């Protein structure tokens, strides 16, 4: 994994079982369940996941960058006047935060450190 490279993409879905069925059948993707509200996918060319959400999907893709020094990445985003929309939090496998760029696009940066 390289710092500042796109590493993962997250999408939203209301019905995770239906979304797994669709992508398995259409494209042969495989999945790993992480509880009732999250699944990751593999064999797609880029790793990613689906988060269960009851909200209508408007802009469902979340681009996730990697950085091995999460606090440094957070400082870099703040220094460049990015807006932190979700501070650093833990999840199975690592930690991450979300931010918006000057155009309003929401991205995330994660670390396994």
SEVEXZA-573387 format. One record per residue: x, y, z of N, C-alpha, C in turn. Coordinates in steps of 0.001 Angstrom, whole numbers, plus 524288, in hexadecimal, padded with zeros to 5 digits. Layout:
N
XYZXYZXYZ...
REM end
This chain:
113
803397FB6B800008000080000800008036B804DC80000801C1808BB7FD1F804BE80D907FCB68019F812127FEFA8045E8157D801B8801DC81A21803DE7FF7181D617FF857FAD381F77800A57F810823207FD447F5F3820C47F83D7F60881B937F7AF7F3D1818FD7F31C7EE50817167F4627EAFA817147F0637E5C5814D57F1257E67880F127F2517E40E80D657F6A17E4DA808207F8897DFD0805097F8D27DB5B807A57F8F07D678805057FA2D7D206808937F86B7CDA2806507F7137C9048096D7F5DC7C45A807247F8C17C14580A897FB1C7BCA1808D77FDF37B7BA80ACB7FB437B3DE807667FB2C7AEC98089F7F8F07AA9E807927FD0C7A5F5809867FC2D7A1A4808B27FFCF79D98805347FD3A79AB28025B80074796837FF017FE7B792957FE0F802D878DAB7FDC38016F7899F7FCB18054A7893F7F6F8806AB78A4F7F388802F3789C77EDE6803B678EED7EB4780224792087E9EC8060A797347E7B6804E6796E07E2618024F7930F7DF3A803B8792887DA10801377914C7DAAD7FB6778DD87DE527FA1778C7B7DF337F49E7912C7E14B7F191794347E4B97F400798B07E6F37F14279CE57E2C87F06D79DA37DF517F4537A15F7DB027F39879F9C7D7887EF1A79AAC7D62C7EEF77989F7D2D87EACD799917D5577E575798617DA5A7E4F6799007DD187E00379EA67DCF47DE1E7A2577DE897E16E7A7CC7DEE47DFBB7AA607D98E7DF177A8A97D5B37E21D7AA957D0577E13F7A8D87CE647DBEF7A3C27CEF47DAE17A1907CCE87D60D7A3A57CFC27D1457A3E97D4EA7D1897A5A37D7F37CCFB7AB7B7D7A57CBFD7AE9D7D7FE7D0397B4367D8C47CF877B7B67D4DC7D2577B56F7D1547D55D7B8937CD6A7D8107BB7C7CF6C7DCD37B9DD7D3EB7DEFD7BC667D5FE7E3A57BB7F7D25B7E8447BF187D2607EBF07BE837CF7A7F0D07BE137D3617F54C7BBDB7D1927F9B17BA967D51D7FDFD7BC3B7D2EA8033B7BD4F7D665806DE7BE467D51B80C597BA897D85E80F977B78A7D5C8812F77B3E07D886816687B6A87DA6E81B467B5867DF4481CC77B7847E18F821A17B2D77E36E824CD7AFBE7DFCD826A57AB157E1298299B7A6857E24A825FA7A22C7E4118282E79D697E4CF8251079D6E7E9A2821977A1357ED32822627A0F97F22E81FA27A5817F33B81BF07A8F47EF5281B1A7AD6A7F059817AF7AF587EB53815277B0887EBB8810177B3057E77480D377B76B7E9C7809F17BBA97E6CE809657BFCC7E87C805D37BF827E518800F67C1957E7207FCA27C1B27E4087F7D57C73D7E3907F5D47C82A7DF467F3287CD337DE127F0D57CC4D7DC457EB367D0977DB747E8657D0767D9A37E2FA7CDB77DD777DF5B7CE557E2867E0817CBC67E6867DD5B7CFBA7EA257DAB77D4AF7E96B7DBBA7D8B17ECE87D9AA7DA767F0E57DDA37D71B7F2327E1567D84A7F5D37E5947D5197F4107EA437D7787F3C67EECB7D4A07F2187F3717D0AA7F63B7F5077CC6E7F46A7F75C7C86D7F80D7F9117C4767F56C7FC8D7C05B7F8417FDBB7BC547F62B8011B7B72D7F8F9800667B3237F6AF802AA7ADF17F8FA802C97AC4F7F9A48086C7AA8A7FE5B809B77A86A7FF7B80EE07A27C7FF8480E6679FD47FCC28120179A247FCCA811F5798438022D813A179490804488109D7926F80965811CC78CC28098F810177896E80BCA81361783F380C7481203783018118680F09786F6814CF80EA67867B819C180BD7786BA818CD805F97841A81C2F8030B7846981BDE7FD5778A0881CE17FBAA78BE9819DA7F7FC7913E81A887F60B7914181F087F22979413823347F37C79478827C37F018799D3827CB7ED7E79DE58279B7F0AB7A33B827457EEBF7A5CA823007F1FE7A4BE81E2A7F0997A5E6819CB7F3F87AB8C8181A7F4657AF05819ED7F1177B46A818107F1377B7B481B4E7F4FC7BA9E8189E7F8497BE6081B2C7FBBE7C3C8819407FA337C70481CBA7F8297CC6381B677F6C87CF9881B967FBCB7D296817677FCAF7D5AF816EC8017B7DB74816A5800057DE8681A62802107E42A81A6A801537E6BD817AF805E97EB9C816238053D7EE9D813AE809747F2F78176180B257F4248175C8102B7F8C081A10812317FA85817488171D7FFA28162D81791801888134881C1E80220816AD820F78018281BC982070801B681F68824EB7FCBC822AD824CE7F89C8209C8270B7F370822F6826997F3358287D828CB7F5CA8296682D277F5BA82E9C82F747F86C8329C82BE17FC92830F98293B7FF36834608257A7FB918359D820EA7F8E2831AF81EFB7F52D8328C81AAD7F0D48363C81C597EEE0835A38211F7EAD78391B8232B7ECCE83EBC823527F18883F78825357F3DC844B58256F7F473846F781FF07F62D843C381C387F6D28459A816D77F1A5847768148C7ED7E8448B815917E8588460E813987E69D84B2E816117E74584BA281B337E5C68507581DDD7E9008551381BE87EE1F8544B81B547F19285881819837F02585A5B814087EE0E856DB810DC7EC808583C80B8A7E6D985A3480B537E49D85B2380FFB7DF5385D358108D7DB0F8597380EDD7DC358545B80F5A7D8158507E80EBA7D4A685094813947CFC584F0D8130A7CC1784F0A8176D7CB8E8497A8198B7CCD8848BC81E827CC5084398820F97C68F842BE822387C44E83EAF820097BEC383D99821037BDFC83909824CC7C1FD835E0825857C1E2831B38296D7C779830E782B4E7C85C83209830517CD9D831A08327F7CF6382BED8329C7D43D82B0A833E27D67A825C2833F67D32D82225837607D1E081DA4835327CEFD819A0838157D12F8144E836A87D0448108183A027D22A80B2C839327CDEC807D5836A57CFA480400833B27CC3580010831627CF547FB04831117CCCB7F6868302B7CFC97F1AB82FD87D3F97F20782B947D8DC7F1E282D1A7DD277F213829607E0257F72A8293B7DE477FB2E82BF47E12D8000D82BCF7DE36804B382DF97DFCD8094882C097DD6A80E4082D977DCF5811A4828B87D96481576828DB7D8F181909824747D62A81E03826177D63D821D48228D7D32A82699823227D1018281181DC87CCF482B6981DCD7CA8582D3D818FE7CB4683320818927CBBE834FD813C77CC5783A97812DE7C9B683C1980DC07C8D28412B80D217C6E0843348082E7CB14846AD805D07CBBF84622800B57CF688497A7FDE37CCC184EBA7FCC27CF8B852777FA7E7CD358579A7F9887C859857807F6087C7BC8537D7F2CB7C323853107EF6D7BE838507D7F2297BF7284E5C7F6E77BB4284BC67F9CB7BB21845E07F9417BEF48438C7F6937BF4283DE17F6227C10C83B937FB537BE4E837937FD2D7BFF2834F6801FC7C36D83054800B07C7F1830138034A7CB9682BC2802D97CD0782A048084F7CFE2825BB808A97D1CD823D780DB67D77F8225280D1A7DA33822608117D7DF9382058811BD7DFC181C75816337E217817DF815267E259813C9819167E7EC81222819FC7E8C580F8181E637EDE280D4081F9D7ED1A8084B822B87F09980496821DB7F0A07FFD3825047F481800548297F7F6CC804E182A2A7FAA6805DE82E4A7F8048085783305
REM end
